[in-house]
Amino acid sequence: MTRVESREARASRPPKPDPRNPIPETRYPVTKPKKMSLQKEIKSKWLQIVEFIEKNFDKKPDLNAVLFLIGIRELGELHEKPFTKEEKTHLMHIANCRVLSYSGYYKLIGSDKKGWPVWEKDLPIPNLTLLEQENLLRQHIIEYFEQEEIIVFDE
């Protein structure tokens, strides 16, 4: 007696391997999970930081303003009088060192007589174009906001 296989049974059976193609084919399309590209993820998180600061300070910040705020936060104190131009530059340097410390470029070695953090270069910073430098800083600022739990980013 010959056994007759139904159409449904044949359709559910895995396909016969093709000797010319060692990778087995499937009847169902393989869908890869949609991942946001790294650049899109960085842009999205950066915009969330800008929005967060804009909500809290009523002003849209640029990269330097974000670094300035990080510098003030790292200093841990606010002056009663406005910062001098030299102090503002120093605060931005503190912020640059702090965020770049995540990649080992700087390490904290202590504080000066005024109690301001002192950083030492630990690794040489690669030669980058201005745009690459900005992107490097943005990535590290994002990491700072994550590590310090300032913002929980939307994924």
N, C-alpha and C positions, 0 to 999 in steps of 0.2 A: 504494500500500500504506500502510495506517495503522499507525503505531507505537503500541504499547500500553505504557504505563509501569507498572512494578510498584509495589506498595504501598510497598515499602522505599525505592524511588527517590523517590516523592512525599514520604514522611516526612522524608527527609534534605534535601530541597530547602528553601531559606529561604522563609518565608511571604511572600505578596504584601503589599506595603505598603498600609496602610489610608489612604486620602486624608484621612480625618477625624482621624487620629492620626499626626503626622509622626515620632514616635519609633517605630522598628521594634521589634516584639515578638520575643522569642526563644522557642523551644520549651523551652528549658532554664531552670530558675530561676537567677537571678543571686545568688550567695552573696557577701556582703561578709565580709571577714576580721573575725573577732571581736576587737575591740580593747577593752581594759579602759578604762572611763571614767577620766578624770583623777582624780576624787575617789577611786575605788577603787584606782587605782595609788598615789596619795599615801598612802592608809590602809595599803595592803599594805607599802610601803617603810618607813613610820613604824613599823609593828609589827615589821619586821625589825630596825630600829635598836634598839627597846626590847628585843627578844629578845637581840640581840648584847650590849647593855650588861648586861642581867640575867644572862647567862651569865658575863660577865667580872667582875661586881661582886656577884653573889648578891643583888641588890636590883632590884626593878622601878622604873625611873626615870619621873619625870614630865617635862614640858617644861623646867622650871627646872633639874632635875638634869642633863639633857642639855646645856643651855646652860652650866652650871657646868663640866662635863667638857670641853666645847669651849674654854672660857675657860682652863682649866688647860693644855690642849694648846697653845693659842696662846701662852700665857706661856712655855712651854717649860721650866719648872722646877718642882720640888716643894719646898716648904719643909719643914724638919725639924719645925717646930712647926705646929699647925693654923692655917689662915687665920683672920683676924679677920672679924667681920661686915662691916666696911667693905671688906676685901679680897675677900670672897665676892661682894659687890655689884659691885665693880669687875670681877671675873672674868666675871660674867654680862654686864656692859656690853660687855666686850671681845668676848665670844662673839656678842652681838647685832649689834655693829658688823661683826664678821668675816663672819657669814652674810649680813647685809643688804648687804654690799659687792658681792655677786654681782649685785645689781640696781642698783648705783651709788648707793645711799643714803649710804654712808660710804666714806671712803678713808683708808688708813693714812698718817699724816704723820710717823711716827717713834716714838721711845720716850722715856719720862720718865727722871728721874735714877735710878730703881730698875731701869730696863730693861723696864718694862711698856709694851706697845704703846699708842700714842695715836692715836685716830681722830678724824676731822673729818666732820661732816655735809656731804654733797655735794649731795644732793637732798632736798627736803621729803618726809617720809613722809606718805602719805595718811591722812586720818581714817578709821579703820576701827573696826568693833565689836570687842569682845573676842574673839569667835569668829573673825572675819576676821583679826585680828592673830595669833592662835594658828596659823591655817592658813597665813598668810604665813610665819611663822617655821618651821613644820614643812616647808614646801616648800623653804625655803632651807637648813634643816638637812640635808634629804635631799641637796640639791645639794652641800653641804659634804662629806658622807660619800662621795658619788660622786667629787667632784673630788680629794679627799685620798686616794682609793682605800683607805678604811678598810673599806668593805663593797662586795662585788659583789652587787648585788640580784638576786633571782630575778624573772624577768619573768612 
